[in-house]
């Protein structure tokens, strides 16, 4: 009905007597189980000159830059995800362990991954859950979906991303089932992560309700320009230490940096400085971004170091 009759999810829900969210879940499962396969063929045009430039100045192993043209932000993210999925698939192999964060860029990447079966593959949720209204972009669902698409298993981290105190955090992390998940972080072969900004208009943690404007301003005053896995860093890649950072539940900086393949996916002008910071912190060694972010990064390096 959805694919052949072009009915909306709401229309199908009304006809069948199900909720719209149930119809959405059934459609997603049909795709994940290869009952239905959707392939959208559009050109993923890249800007090779900027790829070479960013790879050099950011000291990364590989960079892919999506040509932006007149694309709106949502369509840019979809194509960015498709470009990132190709890079991810190039690294896939049997028995690989993949770590994931959260967010729209990671969601679009997972959404573009082609279904296949890889023996022994496992996906690990690397940071606590946000409990956002849109569960599709949260860590547990992304780990589950990617594992289903690749015929593997998955492990979630059933804790909130931010807790009320460091004492609470330490107590929660001491639970045996949590320790088992955290132990797997050191076995991850490939990390797929988004790159966050503290820009008020685009800060995902602010939109998700995990940070308020006061906390965001405190991070900014401490020098933070962005984050990976909610680990905030300044423009030089140094860790930003605030009371909030000690309450974050997830992979620690040293473990993140030890993962062999660390793919960062982010686009748009607000992500330029966060990309620079994430690269300098060694949180990523592969980057998939868009032309607008790439040009602003180029301006940063060729100008006076500001944007």
N, C-alpha and C positions, 0 to 999 in steps of 0.2 A: 504493500500500500504506500509506503514511504518512498521506495525507490522506483516503483513501476507506475503507480497512479499519481505520484507527485503530491500526495496529501501531506499536510503539516502534521507535526506530532500532536498538536492539540486536537485536530480533526480525527486522527486515529484514536486518540484517547477517548474522545466522546463516542465514537462508533463502537469501540470494544469495551467501554466501561472501566478502563484503567486510568490511573493518574498519568499526567504528562511525563513525570520523572520516571515512571516505570517504562513507558514507551521509549524514552531516551536511553535507558539502561539496556533494553532489549535490542535496540538498534546498534548500540556499541558492542554488545556481546556477539551479535550476528557478524559484525565486521571482524572482531578479534578471533572468532572461531572459523573465519574464512568461509562462512555461509554466504556472505556478501562481500565482494571486494570492490573498492572504489579507487579508481586511478584518475587523478586529475593531471592532465598533461599541459603544463605551461612552462615556458622557458625560464630556467634559473640562470639568468645572465649575471656574470661576475665581473668585478673590476680588478683585473690582474695586477695592474700597477700598484694599486693600494694594498693588495695582498702582500706583495713583495716588500713594500714600504713598512707596513705594520709588523710583518714577521721580523724585520730587522730591528726596528726601534723598540718593539716590545719584547724582543728576544724569545719568540715563540717557535715551536716546531712547525706549525702550519697555521695559516690564516685563510679563511674564505670570506670574501666580501660580496654581498648581494647588491647588484645594481638596483638602486631605489627608483629612479625615474619619477613618475607621478603617483606611485603607490601610496595609498592611505596606510595608516598605522596598522590596522588589523590585517590587511592583505600582506603588508610587509612581514608581519610576524608569521603568517602562514607560510610564506615562501622561505623565510629565514629558517623555520622549523624543517621544511623540506630539504633545504641545503644542509642543515645540521644532521638530519637523519642519514643523508648519504655519507657524511663523514663518520658518523657512529657505526653504520653498517660496514664500512671499510675496515673497522677494527674488531668486528664480531668474530668469535670463534667458539668452539665447544668448550665448556667448563669455565667460561669467563664469568667473573663476578662484577656486576655493574652497580655503582652507587648513584642515587638520584637525589636532587633537592626538590624544589617545587617551583611553581610559577607558570605564567602563560607561555614563555619561550620554551620551557622544558615540555609543557603540554603539547605545543605545536610540533615539537620534535618527535615526541612519542607518537603523536597522531599520524605522522608521515612515515613511520617505520613500516616496512613491508613484513607481513606475517611469514614466519619460518619457524623451524624447530631446531634448536641447538642443544644437544645433549649436555646435561650438567650445568646449564646456565642458571645463574641466580641474580636477582635484583634486590638491592638493599636500600631502604629508606634511610638517608643519612642525617636528617634533622627531624626534630619533633614536628607534630602536626599543628596546623594553624586553625583548623576548625572553621574555615571560611564558608561563606554562603555558597560559593562555587567549589564544591568538593572535587570537581574534575581536575583542578590545578593543584590540589593539595598532595603532600608527599605519599600518603598511603595508596591513594587511587592511582597515582602515576607509577608507583612501583608495581602495583598489581597489573595494570594495563600493559606495561612494557614486558613484564614476565609472561603474560598470556600471549602477547603477540609473538614472542620469541620461543615459546614452548618451554619456558623454564619455571623455576620456583621463585618465591619472593619472601622477604622478611620486612615487617614494618616495625617502626619505633613508636609504640603506643603511649607516647607522652606528649604534652603540649610543648610548643617551641620555646616559650618563655614561662618560667615559673616565678613564684613571688619572692624567692630568696635563694641564696647560694646553699643554705642549709637544706632547704627543701629539695633542691637539685641533687645534692650529694646523697640524700636519703633515697630518692627515686632511682638514681643510677646504681644503687647498691642491690636492688632487687635482682634475683638470679636470672629471670627471663630477660630483663633489660641488659644485664651484663653479657648475655649470650649474643644479643643483637650487636651491642657495641664492640664486642670482640671481632665480629665479622668485618668491621670497618677496616681493620689492618690487612684484610685479605682482598680488598677491592682492587680490581685491575683497571677499571675505567670509571671515571666520574663524569656525569652529565649534570651541569649546573647552570642556573641562571645567574645573572649579575645584577645586584640591586643598587638603587640610588637613594640618597637621602633628600633628593629634590621633592619638595612638598607635593607638587602636582603629580608626581610619578612614583612616589615611594610605595611599593607594594605592601610593606609591613604596616604602613599607616592606613592604607585602604582596607587592609584585612582586619584592622582594629587591634592589632597586637602592639602597636606603638601609638602614643598620642603626640600631638604637636610639641608638647613640652619635652618629651623624651627625644623626639627627633632633633629638636633644637640643641639639646644637651649633647647629642652625638656630634652635631655639626660644630659646636663650640670646642669639642675635644679633638676636632680635626678630621673627623670621618667624612669621606666622600662617597663611599659605597660599601657593599658587602657581598660575600659569597657564603652561602649556607649560614646567613645571619652573623657571620664573623666580620665585623666592621674594621676597615683600614683607612689610613690617610692616603694622600696622593703619592707618597713615597713607598706605599706598601707596608707601612708599620702598623701593628695592631693598635687599635684604640681601646683603651681600658677605662670603662665606666662601671658603676654598680650594675647597670643593665646587662653588660656583656658577660658578667659572671653568673647570670641567670639563664643563659641560652643553653638549650638542650640539643646536642648534636655532635657531629664530628669535630674534633679539635684541629687547630691549624696545622700542627706538625703531621698528623695523620693524613689530612687532606693533601698536603704538599708531597707526601710520600707515594701517592697513587700514581702509577706510571703514566696513564693517559687521563688528562683533565680537560674536558671540553667545555668551554664557556660559550653560552649563546645569549646574545643581547644586541638590541638594535635601537636606533633613535638617538637624537642629540643628547638627551639627558643621561645616556649611558656611556658617553665618551670618557669622562674622568673616572667613573667606576671601573671601566675596562682597563685604563692605564694602571689604576691602583691594584686591581686584581692580578694583572700581569706582573707587576713589580713585587707583589706579595708571593708570587709563584703558586697562587691558587689555581691558575689555569696554565696549560702549555699548548693548547689548541684553542683557536677562536673562530667563531662564526658570527659575523656582524653585518651591518648594512652600510651603504655608501655614506649616508649622512653622519653616522657615528665615526666612520673611518676618516672622513674629511675633517671633522672637528678634532680628532686625535692628531691628525697631521698639522693642523693649525696650532695645537698645543705645543708640539715639538719644534715647529719652525718659527713660532712666535716668541712671546716672552714667558711661556710656561703657564699662562692663564687662558681662560675661555670667557 
